[in-house]
Amino acid sequence: MWVTTNGSNTMTSAKSSQRNRRLSAILALPLVALAVTWTSPSYAFDFWNWGKPKKCPSGTAWSKEEKKCVAIKKGSLSDEDLARAGRALALEGHYRDAIKVLAMASNDNDPAVLTYLGYSQRKLGNVDLGISLYKKALDIDPDNVDTREYLGEGYVSKGELDLAWLELVEIEKRCGTTCVEYRALEKALQSGSAQY
């Protein structure tokens, strides 16, 4: 809009409107940054990683109780935290480290600890020991489909496909044919080699 003042044409109203928009945009930047921070996977509320293990420096693990990384030593973490840390190490391929961490658990009969001890042993080539640990875990928690899937993979690696098929049937009873564990063991059976 053109405004005439003292005989000269100026864009006073238009310039003012443009300045207001710029100022609004500049003032909105911190709000946008704050919103991005709150919803970002690695910041603030950590919404996207809810329930996922926290990354800690080597030699430490996330303590759910203390809500921080603490040194891994006997008595410094709960069995739940040790199982979570051992699982993360095992799934990252650090089997020997996983075994060391899981061995610190005070409850020798924790199904999660037994499962990931079995997983680590199997991946190190100690398949029979891994299978025995899986069976012990299933004696305590027969509905654990992760353990059943790993047990089935152990049987596949030994060529005992009939026993692996029995585990697939047990998994199907518990979570159907669309769960990750069923599909992984089914794929292992079809290919004749362990997937995990």
C-alpha positions as CSV (number, residue, x, y, z in Angstrom):
1,M,0.0,0.0,0.0
2,W,1.4,3.3,-1.0
3,V,1.1,6.2,1.5
4,T,1.8,9.7,0.5
5,T,3.4,11.9,3.1
6,N,4.7,15.4,2.5
7,G,4.5,14.9,-1.2
8,S,6.7,11.7,-1.4
9,N,5.5,8.2,-2.1
10,T,6.7,5.7,0.5
11,M,5.8,2.2,1.3
12,T,5.4,2.8,5.1
13,S,2.6,0.3,5.7
14,A,4.2,-2.3,3.4
15,K,7.6,-1.9,5.0
16,S,6.1,-2.1,8.5
17,S,4.2,-5.3,7.6
18,Q,7.4,-6.8,6.1
19,R,9.4,-5.9,9.3
20,N,6.7,-7.5,11.5
21,R,6.9,-10.7,9.5
22,R,10.7,-10.8,9.7
23,L,10.5,-10.2,13.5
24,S,7.9,-12.9,13.9
25,A,10.0,-15.4,12.0
26,I,13.1,-14.5,14.0
27,L,11.3,-14.8,17.3
28,A,9.8,-18.1,16.2
29,L,13.2,-19.7,15.6
30,P,13.9,-20.5,19.3
31,L,10.4,-22.1,19.6
32,V,11.1,-24.3,16.5
33,A,14.5,-25.3,17.9
34,L,12.9,-26.2,21.2
35,A,10.2,-28.3,19.5
36,V,12.8,-30.1,17.4
37,T,14.9,-30.7,20.5
38,W,12.0,-32.2,22.4
39,T,11.1,-34.6,19.6
40,S,14.6,-35.5,18.5
41,P,15.6,-39.1,19.1
42,S,18.8,-38.1,21.0
43,Y,17.6,-35.2,23.1
44,A,15.3,-34.1,25.9
45,F,12.5,-36.6,26.5
46,D,14.0,-39.2,24.2
47,F,10.5,-40.0,23.0
48,W,11.6,-42.0,19.9
49,N,13.9,-44.2,21.8
50,W,11.4,-45.0,24.6
51,G,12.3,-48.4,26.0
52,K,15.4,-48.8,23.9
53,P,18.8,-49.2,25.6
54,K,20.7,-46.1,26.1
55,K,24.2,-45.8,24.6
56,C,26.9,-45.6,27.2
57,P,30.7,-45.4,26.9
58,S,32.7,-48.6,27.0
59,G,32.8,-50.2,30.5
60,T,29.6,-48.5,31.6
61,A,25.9,-49.3,31.2
62,W,22.6,-47.4,31.7
63,S,21.2,-47.6,35.2
64,K,17.4,-47.3,35.0
65,E,17.4,-46.5,38.7
66,E,20.1,-43.8,38.6
67,K,19.1,-42.6,35.1
68,K,22.7,-42.4,34.0
69,C,25.6,-44.5,32.7
70,V,27.4,-46.2,35.6
71,A,30.5,-48.4,35.7
72,I,29.8,-52.0,35.2
73,K,30.9,-53.9,38.3
74,K,29.3,-56.4,40.5
75,G,26.6,-54.7,42.6
76,S,26.6,-51.5,40.6
77,L,23.6,-52.4,38.5
78,S,20.4,-54.2,38.9
79,D,19.9,-57.6,37.2
80,E,17.5,-55.9,34.8
81,D,20.2,-53.3,33.9
82,L,22.8,-56.0,33.5
83,A,20.5,-58.1,31.3
84,R,19.8,-55.0,29.2
85,A,23.5,-54.2,28.9
86,G,24.4,-57.8,28.1
87,R,21.7,-58.0,25.5
88,A,23.0,-54.8,23.8
89,L,26.5,-56.1,23.8
90,A,25.5,-59.5,22.4
91,L,23.4,-58.0,19.7
92,E,26.3,-55.8,18.7
93,G,28.5,-58.9,18.4
94,H,30.5,-58.3,21.6
95,Y,29.8,-61.8,22.8
96,R,32.7,-62.2,25.3
97,D,31.9,-58.8,26.9
98,A,28.2,-59.7,27.0
99,I,29.1,-62.9,28.9
100,K,31.2,-61.0,31.4
101,V,28.4,-58.5,32.1
102,L,25.7,-61.1,32.3
103,A,27.8,-63.2,34.7
104,M,27.6,-60.4,37.2
105,A,23.8,-60.9,37.6
106,S,22.9,-61.9,41.2
107,N,20.0,-64.1,40.0
108,D,21.4,-67.1,38.0
109,N,17.9,-68.0,37.0
110,D,16.9,-64.8,35.3
111,P,15.4,-65.8,31.9
112,A,16.7,-62.7,30.1
113,V,20.2,-63.3,31.5
114,L,20.1,-67.0,30.5
115,T,18.8,-66.2,27.1
116,Y,21.6,-63.8,26.2
117,L,24.2,-65.9,27.8
118,G,22.9,-68.7,25.6
119,Y,22.9,-66.4,22.6
120,S,26.5,-65.2,23.2
121,Q,27.7,-68.8,23.7
122,R,26.0,-70.0,20.6
123,K,27.5,-67.2,18.5
124,L,30.9,-68.0,19.9
125,G,30.5,-71.6,18.6
126,N,29.4,-73.2,21.8
127,V,26.0,-74.3,20.4
128,D,25.3,-77.1,22.9
129,L,26.0,-74.8,25.8
130,G,23.8,-72.1,24.2
131,I,21.0,-74.6,23.7
132,S,21.2,-75.8,27.3
133,L,21.0,-72.1,28.6
134,Y,17.9,-71.5,26.3
135,K,16.2,-74.6,27.7
136,K,16.9,-73.4,31.3
137,A,15.4,-70.0,30.5
138,L,12.3,-71.7,28.9
139,D,11.9,-73.8,32.0
140,I,11.4,-70.5,33.9
141,D,9.6,-68.5,31.2
142,P,8.1,-70.9,28.6
143,D,6.3,-68.0,26.8
144,N,9.4,-66.1,25.8
145,V,9.3,-66.2,22.0
146,D,12.8,-64.5,21.7
147,T,14.3,-67.5,23.6
148,R,12.3,-70.0,21.5
149,E,13.5,-68.3,18.3
150,Y,17.1,-68.4,19.4
151,L,16.7,-72.0,20.5
152,G,15.3,-72.9,17.1
153,E,18.2,-71.1,15.4
154,G,20.6,-73.2,17.5
155,Y,18.8,-76.3,16.3
156,V,19.1,-75.1,12.7
157,S,22.8,-74.5,13.1
158,K,23.2,-78.1,14.3
159,G,21.0,-79.5,11.5
160,E,18.3,-80.6,13.9
161,L,15.5,-79.1,11.8
162,D,12.8,-81.3,13.3
163,L,13.5,-79.7,16.7
164,A,13.6,-76.2,15.1
165,W,10.2,-76.8,13.6
166,L,8.8,-77.7,17.0
167,E,10.0,-74.3,18.3
168,L,8.4,-72.6,15.3
169,V,5.1,-74.2,16.3
170,E,5.5,-73.0,19.8
171,I,6.2,-69.5,18.7
172,E,3.1,-69.6,16.4
173,K,1.0,-70.5,19.4
174,R,2.2,-67.5,21.3
175,C,2.4,-64.7,18.7
176,G,1.1,-66.0,15.4
177,T,2.8,-66.2,12.1
178,T,3.4,-62.4,11.6
179,C,5.7,-61.7,14.6
180,V,9.4,-61.1,14.1
181,E,10.5,-64.2,15.9
182,Y,8.3,-66.5,13.8
183,R,9.4,-64.9,10.6
184,A,13.1,-65.1,11.6
185,L,13.0,-68.8,12.5
186,E,10.9,-69.6,9.5
187,K,13.5,-67.9,7.3
188,A,16.3,-69.8,9.1
189,L,14.5,-73.1,8.5
190,Q,13.9,-72.3,4.8
191,S,17.5,-71.2,4.2
192,G,19.1,-73.9,6.5
193,S,21.2,-71.3,8.3
194,A,20.7,-69.2,11.5
195,Q,19.5,-65.6,11.0
196,Y,20.5,-64.3,14.4
